[in-house]
Amino acid sequence: SDCFALPDAEVAAGETARVAVGSGSGLEGVIATGATLGELRPSDGEIAIFGSQAYDDPKALLLYLQWGSTPHDLTSLAVEAGLWFETSYAPTSENATRLYRVEESGLWLFEE
């Protein structure tokens, strides 16, 4: 799996921080650009944020999301960390261009 070191950034509660794989042009709240996150396939994948380089420690795992099939490389660690339910995944489509969460309902949706 590929890792990208995030810069030190302070994000206020309720605000959004974005990590851009490109220039971030036109996006608000960008804290990092040129992120090398590996291949992010619309149909299947996972992404995580760790608070340290202890990539096998569930206490270091801060955020996790997987979409498409399950399990992925970090699924069991995310379950152990209490951030994910075994056999869960976010909905997607092989033509999806964006996966997002609707705050009001808590549902994960995708755009094609």
Number of C-alpha atoms within 10 A of each C-alpha: 9 8 15 13 13 14 8 8 9 8 11 8 6 6 7 11 15 13 18 17 13 11 13 16 9 7 10 10 13 15 17 20 15 12 15 13 15 12 9 10 15 18 15 18 19 21 17 15 16 19 12 12 11 11 16 11 14 18 16 16 23 15 14 19 17 22 21 19 16 15 16 15 11 20 23 16 20 23 16 16 18 14 16 18 13 13 11 16 20 19 17 22 17 11 12 15 13 12 16 12 12 9 8 6 7 9 11 14 14 16 11 11
